[in-house]
Amino acid sequence: MTLSPMHASRRTREICGLAPIVPVLVIHDARHARPLAEALIAGGLPALEVTLRTPVALDAIREMAEVPGGHVGAGTLITPEDVRAAKEAGAGFGVSPGATDALLGACEAENLPLLPGAATATEAMNLLARGYDMLKFFPAEASGGAPAVKAIGAPLPQITFCPTGGISPETAASYLRLDNVLCVGGSWVAPQALVEDGRWDEIEALARAAANLDHQT
């Protein structure tokens, strides 16, 4: 039985609603995966996106999927092969920079809830027509930032977004104030230097600060 777009969006909406920030993680050493997940979850960020941009990404997902309290997803899904590999590794959801019929079909067939990417009204409308109403807005800053998300929301109030791409702690609040934004994706909570040095306490502190951002900031 395939996963319907409506149910996929319902599930990704639940995951995106767990915290105001979804860490976007590029992991280069699988040994870092478990302690990194533990630090982020302890700091109040349970939804984690591991991008498939490194050779160890799938191994990292396997490690993180075993950490209690976490919801680990696979980002940068491009092809049906990516979807199958992510699902096999234990990803509970997927994230894509854009959307193709092949990618959407693979996620539906594999029962992997997808947060599909859109950057224009046309892309958002096409996804809405298929049944997806929880989307990723990407690349957020390069596509006009919070004003662009707000503008798209006027004619498309049915859609909720998780903007990602170039967002910083300083700009996150401008997105979170919007009625059509549930959370934002950000990489600043896990700087590569801190990960490589194993400074998990500092990452937990960054996560805690991010988790305290809200729509009233």
Backbone as CSV, one residue per row, in Angstrom:
resi,resn,N_x,N_y,N_z,CA_x,CA_y,CA_z,C_x,C_y,C_z
1,MET,0.839,-1.189,0.000,0.000,0.000,0.000,0.879,1.247,0.000
2,THR,0.606,2.163,-0.905,1.428,3.350,-1.019,0.979,4.434,-0.035
3,LEU,1.895,5.318,0.279,1.615,6.432,1.179,1.037,7.584,0.367
4,SER,-0.113,8.065,0.755,-0.728,9.160,0.007,-0.022,10.473,0.317
5,PRO,-0.009,11.408,-0.624,0.576,12.718,-0.348,-0.034,13.396,0.876
6,MET,-1.330,13.239,1.071,-1.988,13.849,2.221,-1.420,13.313,3.527
7,HIS,-1.261,11.989,3.606,-0.711,11.395,4.822,0.775,11.714,4.970
8,ALA,1.480,11.823,3.858,2.889,12.204,3.923,3.034,13.602,4.518
9,SER,2.210,14.532,4.041,2.272,15.894,4.559,1.838,15.961,6.016
10,ARG,0.884,15.143,6.376,0.454,15.115,7.786,1.607,14.681,8.677
11,ARG,2.357,13.687,8.229,3.477,13.195,9.034,4.620,14.202,9.068
12,THR,4.976,14.787,7.929,6.063,15.771,7.950,5.657,17.012,8.739
13,ARG,4.383,17.348,8.750,3.907,18.472,9.549,4.103,18.167,11.040
14,GLU,3.818,16.935,11.436,4.029,16.538,12.829,5.500,16.653,13.209
15,ILE,6.369,16.188,12.323,7.807,16.220,12.600,8.305,17.663,12.648
16,CYS,7.871,18.474,11.689,8.304,19.873,11.651,7.779,20.667,12.844
17,GLY,6.702,20.199,13.441,6.134,20.887,14.582,6.799,20.552,15.903
18,LEU,7.793,19.672,15.899,8.443,19.267,17.139,9.332,20.352,17.723
19,ALA,9.894,21.195,16.874,10.798,22.259,17.324,10.875,23.313,16.228
20,PRO,11.239,24.555,16.583,11.290,25.600,15.549,12.424,25.447,14.547
21,ILE,13.445,24.655,14.906,14.597,24.475,14.022,14.815,22.997,13.730
22,VAL,15.013,22.681,12.459,15.434,21.340,12.042,16.900,21.444,11.628
23,PRO,17.813,20.827,12.380,19.227,20.869,11.995,19.448,20.202,10.634
24,VAL,20.176,20.881,9.779,20.554,20.331,8.472,22.020,19.929,8.588
25,LEU,22.277,18.627,8.522,23.574,18.082,8.914,24.323,17.476,7.728
26,VAL,25.570,17.873,7.583,26.481,17.270,6.603,27.553,16.554,7.415
27,ILE,27.506,15.230,7.425,28.370,14.452,8.314,29.474,13.779,7.493
28,HIS,30.714,13.991,7.922,31.877,13.461,7.201,32.499,12.246,7.879
29,ASP,32.132,11.991,9.124,32.681,10.863,9.874,31.538,10.211,10.635
30,ALA,31.224,8.970,10.295,30.087,8.281,10.908,30.234,8.134,12.415
31,ARG,31.470,8.210,12.922,31.673,8.104,14.372,31.077,9.297,15.111
32,HIS,30.864,10.378,14.403,30.285,11.567,15.024,28.758,11.494,15.110
33,ALA,28.157,10.570,14.370,26.705,10.589,14.203,25.956,10.451,15.522
34,ARG,26.277,9.423,16.288,25.519,9.184,17.517,25.686,10.311,18.534
35,PRO,26.925,10.714,18.886,27.035,11.800,19.869,26.446,13.114,19.375
36,LEU,26.503,13.353,18.074,25.896,14.561,17.532,24.382,14.521,17.707
37,ALA,23.781,13.399,17.368,22.335,13.265,17.549,21.956,13.403,19.019
38,GLU,22.728,12.800,19.889,22.428,12.882,21.320,22.479,14.327,21.818
39,ALA,23.467,15.080,21.349,23.605,16.473,21.775,22.442,17.327,21.267
40,LEU,22.074,17.147,20.009,20.997,17.945,19.438,19.652,17.610,20.082
41,ILE,19.413,16.328,20.306,18.155,15.920,20.928,18.090,16.413,22.370
42,ALA,19.202,16.298,23.093,19.246,16.786,24.474,18.993,18.287,24.533
43,GLY,19.405,19.011,23.488,19.187,20.446,23.428,17.792,20.843,22.994
44,GLY,16.965,19.870,22.649,15.578,20.167,22.300,15.258,20.180,20.829
45,LEU,16.152,19.613,20.002,15.908,19.543,18.563,15.844,18.077,18.134
46,PRO,14.677,17.457,18.196,14.579,16.018,17.915,14.485,15.640,16.443
47,ALA,14.109,16.585,15.577,13.996,16.291,14.147,15.314,16.649,13.462
48,LEU,15.960,15.662,12.865,17.300,15.835,12.301,17.305,15.470,10.820
49,GLU,17.861,16.341,10.010,17.993,16.053,8.581,19.455,15.791,8.245
50,VAL,19.756,14.564,7.858,21.109,14.196,7.435,21.145,14.243,5.912
51,THR,21.912,15.160,5.363,21.958,15.299,3.911,22.808,14.197,3.286
52,LEU,22.351,13.722,2.148,23.087,12.668,1.433,24.159,13.294,0.549
53,ARG,25.069,14.015,1.188,26.116,14.716,0.444,27.508,14.163,0.732
54,THR,27.604,13.158,1.569,28.895,12.563,1.883,28.783,11.046,1.782
55,PRO,29.915,10.354,1.613,29.879,8.896,1.494,29.372,8.180,2.749
56,VAL,29.436,8.856,3.899,29.048,8.188,5.150,27.639,8.564,5.595
57,ALA,26.906,9.299,4.769,25.595,9.797,5.192,24.635,8.678,5.590
58,LEU,24.588,7.616,4.809,23.662,6.524,5.125,24.070,5.819,6.414
59,ASP,25.370,5.649,6.635,25.836,5.060,7.897,25.470,5.963,9.070
60,ALA,25.563,7.275,8.852,25.209,8.228,9.907,23.723,8.117,10.246
61,ILE,22.893,7.963,9.228,21.464,7.803,9.468,21.200,6.540,10.285
62,ARG,21.894,5.454,9.956,21.715,4.207,10.716,22.053,4.405,12.188
63,GLU,23.143,5.114,12.455,23.544,5.361,13.838,22.544,6.268,14.547
64,MET,22.147,7.339,13.896,21.240,8.300,14.521,19.849,7.727,14.751
65,ALA,19.428,6.831,13.877,18.089,6.247,13.999,17.928,5.438,15.278
66,GLU,19.034,5.059,15.888,18.978,4.266,17.115,18.988,5.121,18.379
67,VAL,19.129,6.433,18.234,19.178,7.313,19.399,17.763,7.609,19.873
68,PRO,17.444,7.312,21.126,16.084,7.535,21.635,15.672,9.004,21.545
69,GLY,14.417,9.207,21.195,13.868,10.551,21.166,14.067,11.315,19.885
70,GLY,14.775,10.716,18.925,15.056,11.421,17.685,14.164,10.993,16.537
71,HIS,14.057,11.863,15.553,13.346,11.581,14.306,14.315,11.951,13.187
72,VAL,14.904,10.955,12.577,15.991,11.180,11.627,15.488,11.053,10.197
73,GLY,15.763,12.084,9.418,15.375,12.077,8.024,16.581,12.180,7.114
74,ALA,16.362,11.868,5.853,17.415,11.954,4.844,17.142,13.131,3.936
75,GLY,18.120,14.039,3.840,17.974,15.192,2.973,18.701,15.020,1.658
76,THR,18.468,15.946,0.769,19.046,15.937,-0.572,18.656,14.668,-1.325
77,LEU,17.405,14.238,-1.160,16.906,13.125,-1.970,16.660,13.634,-3.390
78,ILE,17.273,12.965,-4.341,17.186,13.396,-5.740,16.541,12.322,-6.614
79,THR,16.912,11.066,-6.383,16.487,9.971,-7.254,15.717,8.910,-6.468
80,PRO,14.984,8.050,-7.173,14.332,6.928,-6.500,15.335,6.037,-5.768
81,GLU,16.553,5.928,-6.297,17.575,5.125,-5.623,17.933,5.741,-4.275
82,ASP,17.995,7.068,-4.221,18.231,7.747,-2.946,17.145,7.400,-1.940
83,VAL,15.916,7.391,-2.407,14.774,7.109,-1.526,14.881,5.702,-0.942
84,ARG,15.150,4.738,-1.786,15.232,3.352,-1.314,16.398,3.174,-0.338
85,ALA,17.530,3.793,-0.639,18.689,3.684,0.247,18.414,4.343,1.593
86,ALA,17.760,5.493,1.568,17.454,6.204,2.809,16.491,5.402,3.672
87,LYS,15.486,4.835,3.046,14.506,4.030,3.788,15.180,2.807,4.404
88,GLU,16.055,2.168,3.637,16.760,0.982,4.148,17.665,1.346,5.314
89,ALA,18.222,2.545,5.294,19.128,2.973,6.361,18.397,3.342,7.637
90,GLY,17.073,3.503,7.551,16.306,3.808,8.749,15.747,5.210,8.812
91,ALA,15.822,5.968,7.713,15.261,7.313,7.711,13.754,7.248,7.922
92,GLY,13.253,8.151,8.766,11.821,8.196,9.035,11.080,9.182,8.157
93,PHE,11.821,10.030,7.465,11.227,10.966,6.524,12.305,11.408,5.545
94,GLY,11.879,12.051,4.472,12.815,12.530,3.469,12.616,14.005,3.200
95,VAL,13.668,14.633,2.691,13.633,16.047,2.328,14.317,16.190,0.969
96,SER,13.721,16.984,0.083,14.313,17.153,-1.243,14.411,18.635,-1.587
97,PRO,15.412,19.006,-2.386,15.543,20.412,-2.780,14.471,20.856,-3.764
98,GLY,13.931,19.909,-4.488,12.860,20.160,-5.451,11.986,18.921,-5.509
99,ALA,11.242,18.766,-6.576,10.368,17.596,-6.677,10.193,17.193,-8.130
100,THR,10.318,15.902,-8.384,10.010,15.334,-9.698,8.959,14.253,-9.495
101,ASP,8.269,13.903,-10.565,7.269,12.840,-10.457,7.917,11.530,-10.018
102,ALA,9.126,11.264,-10.510,9.813,10.022,-10.154,10.145,9.991,-8.662
103,LEU,10.614,11.105,-8.142,10.965,11.171,-6.723,9.724,11.048,-5.852
104,LEU,8.675,11.780,-6.192,7.443,11.709,-5.413,6.868,10.297,-5.443
105,GLY,6.880,9.694,-6.611,6.352,8.341,-6.733,7.135,7.332,-5.918
106,ALA,8.460,7.485,-5.892,9.299,6.572,-5.123,9.015,6.704,-3.622
107,CYS,8.899,7.933,-3.149,8.613,8.135,-1.728,7.248,7.564,-1.356
108,GLU,6.272,7.751,-2.219,4.941,7.202,-1.959,4.977,5.680,-1.957
109,ALA,5.714,5.080,-2.901,5.807,3.627,-2.983,6.560,3.030,-1.805
110,GLU,7.568,3.756,-1.305,8.379,3.266,-0.194,7.823,3.668,1.170
111,ASN,6.680,4.347,1.167,6.071,4.813,2.418,7.026,5.688,3.223
112,LEU,7.737,6.568,2.524,8.649,7.498,3.171,8.050,8.902,3.062
113,PRO,7.577,9.474,4.160,7.009,10.825,4.108,8.046,11.814,3.592
114,LEU,7.651,12.634,2.638,8.588,13.553,2.002,8.197,14.994,2.261
115,LEU,9.215,15.806,2.560,9.085,17.256,2.599,9.690,17.764,1.293
116,PRO,8.866,17.957,0.269,9.396,18.313,-1.046,9.693,19.799,-1.156
117,GLY,10.712,20.131,-1.919,11.135,21.508,-2.055,10.410,22.260,-3.154
118,ALA,10.176,23.542,-2.887,9.587,24.441,-3.879,10.133,25.839,-3.636
119,ALA,10.306,26.605,-4.700,10.808,27.972,-4.564,9.940,28.984,-5.290
120,THR,8.931,28.509,-6.023,8.055,29.408,-6.772,6.596,29.033,-6.526
121,ALA,5.713,29.948,-6.874,4.287,29.674,-6.731,3.863,28.504,-7.612
122,THR,4.423,28.425,-8.812,4.065,27.327,-9.714,4.477,25.981,-9.135
123,GLU,5.696,25.901,-8.618,6.145,24.645,-8.003,5.269,24.277,-6.818
124,ALA,4.950,25.255,-5.991,4.095,24.991,-4.832,2.707,24.543,-5.269
125,MET,2.160,25.171,-6.303,0.832,24.793,-6.797,0.818,23.382,-7.367
126,ASN,1.885,23.014,-8.085,1.957,21.653,-8.627,1.975,20.613,-7.517
127,LEU,2.722,20.898,-6.448,2.763,19.965,-5.329,1.428,19.926,-4.602
128,LEU,0.790,21.075,-4.453,-0.523,21.117,-3.816,-1.550,20.334,-4.631
129,ALA,-1.465,20.425,-5.949,-2.384,19.694,-6.810,-2.236,18.185,-6.634
130,ARG,-1.021,17.757,-6.295,-0.791,16.328,-6.074,-1.228,15.903,-4.675
131,GLY,-1.339,16.859,-3.764,-1.801,16.547,-2.411,-0.840,16.917,-1.308
132,TYR,0.287,17.563,-1.650,1.277,17.958,-0.648,1.018,19.400,-0.210
133,ASP,0.827,19.596,1.092,0.605,20.951,1.588,1.595,21.349,2.687
134,MET,2.588,20.495,2.955,3.703,20.829,3.853,4.958,20.741,3.011
135,LEU,5.579,21.897,2.727,6.683,21.951,1.771,7.925,22.584,2.374
136,LYS,9.037,22.301,1.746,10.294,23.001,2.031,10.411,24.170,1.065
137,PHE,10.740,25.350,1.571,11.009,26.497,0.708,12.513,26.625,0.580
138,PHE,13.024,26.362,-0.638,14.475,26.286,-0.834,14.844,26.787,-2.225
139,PRO,15.976,27.506,-2.340,16.849,28.016,-1.271,16.266,29.307,-0.699
140,ALA,16.019,29.343,0.575,15.205,30.391,1.175,15.783,31.792,0.989
141,GLU,16.986,32.015,1.456,17.552,33.358,1.389,17.778,33.795,-0.054
142,ALA,18.268,32.907,-0.879,18.534,33.252,-2.277,17.255,33.476,-3.080
143,SER,16.137,32.956,-2.567,14.859,33.080,-3.286,13.992,34.220,-2.763
144,GLY,14.579,35.093,-1.965,13.819,36.248,-1.505,13.568,36.303,-0.020
145,GLY,13.962,35.246,0.706,13.854,35.263,2.148,12.429,35.269,2.666
146,ALA,12.273,35.753,3.883,10.958,35.756,4.529,9.904,36.534,3.727
147,PRO,10.247,37.678,3.104,9.226,38.370,2.311,8.659,37.506,1.178
148,ALA,9.501,36.670,0.571,9.021,35.794,-0.508,8.080,34.731,0.025
149,VAL,8.418,34.151,1.176,7.546,33.133,1.777,6.192,33.759,2.139
150,LYS,6.244,34.950,2.709,5.007,35.649,3.062,4.163,35.937,1.835
151,ALA,4.801,36.368,0.757,4.077,36.707,-0.466,3.407,35.484,-1.076
152,ILE,4.108,34.353,-1.094,3.515,33.127,-1.638,2.337,32.690,-0.787
153,GLY,2.422,32.952,0.517,1.350,32.529,1.412,0.042,33.256,1.196
154,ALA,0.081,34.452,0.632,-1.157,35.205,0.434,-2.138,34.478,-0.488
155,PRO,-1.705,34.030,-1.687,-2.637,33.303,-2.555,-2.705,31.804,-2.262
156,LEU,-1.757,31.294,-1.459,-1.715,29.851,-1.183,-1.698,29.600,0.331
157,PRO,-2.742,30.021,1.034,-2.756,29.862,2.492,-2.860,28.410,2.941
158,GLN,-3.170,27.498,1.999,-3.284,26.076,2.359,-1.927,25.448,2.647
159,ILE,-0.855,26.090,2.181,0.477,25.492,2.252,1.255,26.044,3.438
160,THR,1.932,25.140,4.136,2.838,25.509,5.217,4.253,25.155,4.779
161,PHE,5.211,25.991,5.188,6.581,25.821,4.726,7.573,25.598,5.868
162,CYS,8.653,24.909,5.504,9.876,24.851,6.300,10.961,25.459,5.420
163,PRO,11.235,26.760,5.551,12.279,27.380,4.747,13.665,26.876,5.151
164,THR,14.513,26.659,4.174,15.876,26.168,4.401,16.795,26.774,3.348
165,GLY,18.015,27.064,3.771,19.007,27.548,2.821,19.486,28.940,3.139
166,GLY,20.646,29.019,3.794,21.237,30.310,4.098,20.662,31.009,5.308
167,ILE,19.806,30.330,6.069,19.181,30.954,7.239,20.141,30.916,8.429
168,SER,20.195,31.993,9.157,21.077,32.137,10.316,20.240,32.351,11.575
169,PRO,20.875,32.309,12.756,20.124,32.613,13.982,19.510,34.009,13.935
170,GLU,20.176,34.928,13.244,19.688,36.298,13.175,18.478,36.447,12.259
171,THR,18.385,35.617,11.226,17.274,35.745,10.276,16.146,34.754,10.529
172,ALA,16.387,33.752,11.361,15.372,32.713,11.595,14.064,33.300,12.102
173,ALA,14.165,34.273,13.007,12.953,34.828,13.611,12.032,35.461,12.586
174,SER,12.606,36.054,11.532,11.766,36.708,10.532,10.889,35.697,9.793
175,TYR,11.369,34.471,9.676,10.560,33.404,9.075,9.538,32.867,10.083
176,LEU,9.986,32.642,11.301,9.126,32.011,12.299,7.938,32.882,12.687
177,ARG,8.008,34.165,12.405,6.877,35.057,12.677,5.725,34.852,11.695
178,LEU,6.010,34.233,10.556,5.013,34.105,9.500,3.998,33.004,9.814
179,ASP,2.760,33.248,9.450,1.694,32.277,9.717,1.872,30.993,8.917
180,ASN,2.531,31.083,7.759,2.672,29.898,6.910,4.020,29.202,7.079
181,VAL,4.732,29.508,8.154,6.003,28.842,8.457,5.877,28.102,9.778
182,LEU,6.190,26.800,9.754,6.108,25.981,10.952,7.465,25.860,11.635
183,CYS,8.529,25.803,10.836,9.884,25.686,11.360,10.836,26.124,10.261
184,VAL,12.125,26.218,10.581,13.124,26.488,9.551,14.254,25.478,9.692
185,GLY,14.919,25.223,8.585,16.084,24.347,8.606,17.346,25.174,8.720
186,GLY,18.292,24.718,9.540,19.518,25.478,9.708,20.700,24.601,10.046
187,SER,21.868,25.003,9.570,23.085,24.234,9.827,23.926,24.823,10.948
188,TRP,23.554,26.005,11.431,24.411,26.684,12.414,24.461,25.977,13.764
189,VAL,23.525,25.086,14.032,23.511,24.414,15.333,24.567,23.322,15.438
190,ALA,25.179,22.958,14.322,26.217,21.917,14.343,27.384,22.338,13.469
191,PRO,28.125,23.385,13.862,29.277,23.836,13.069,30.300,22.721,12.903
192,GLN,30.873,22.627,11.716,31.795,21.540,11.423,32.967,21.500,12.395
193,ALA,33.461,22.660,12.792,34.609,22.696,13.706,34.263,22.073,15.051
194,LEU,33.072,22.354,15.552,32.669,21.780,16.836,32.458,20.273,16.718
195,VAL,31.896,19.841,15.598,31.676,18.406,15.385,33.010,17.675,15.326
196,GLU,33.939,18.205,14.561,35.233,17.544,14.403,35.996,17.471,15.722
197,ASP,35.808,18.469,16.585,36.496,18.480,17.876,35.725,17.752,18.974
198,GLY,34.536,17.262,18.624,33.743,16.543,19.613,33.260,17.416,20.758
199,ARG,32.983,18.667,20.476,32.538,19.597,21.525,31.015,19.542,21.635
200,TRP,30.556,18.396,22.134,29.121,18.108,22.144,28.359,19.017,23.102
201,ASP,28.968,19.418,24.193,28.296,20.328,25.127,27.986,21.662,24.456
202,GLU,28.912,22.135,23.640,28.690,23.412,22.959,27.599,23.276,21.900
203,ILE,27.553,22.135,21.230,26.490,21.898,20.253,25.144,21.790,20.956
204,GLU,25.127,21.135,22.104,23.877,21.058,22.864,23.398,22.453,23.263
205,ALA,24.325,23.323,23.634,23.957,24.695,24.002,23.394,25.455,22.801
206,LEU,24.002,25.270,21.636,23.475,25.905,20.432,22.073,25.379,20.108
207,ALA,21.877,24.073,20.283,20.567,23.478,20.040,19.532,24.038,21.000
208,ARG,19.919,24.188,22.259,18.976,24.701,23.255,18.554,26.135,22.912
209,ALA,19.518,26.940,22.490,19.182,28.310,22.099,18.243,28.317,20.890
210,ALA,18.496,27.432,19.935,17.638,27.356,18.752,16.246,26.860,19.107
211,ALA,16.172,25.908,20.029,14.882,25.363,20.427,14.023,26.404,21.134
212,ASN,14.670,27.429,21.684,13.923,28.479,22.391,13.432,29.571,21.461
213,LEU,13.818,29.512,20.169,13.239,30.429,19.212,11.771,30.040,19.004
214,ASP,10.936,31.013,18.844,9.528,30.698,18.584,8.920,31.764,17.698
215,HIS,7.645,31.602,17.426,6.980,32.500,16.491,6.716,33.878,17.087
216,GLN,7.040,34.059,18.347,6.842,35.377,18.964,8.138,36.168,19.033
217,THR,9.263,35.551,18.597,10.556,36.224,18.716,10.594,37.511,17.901
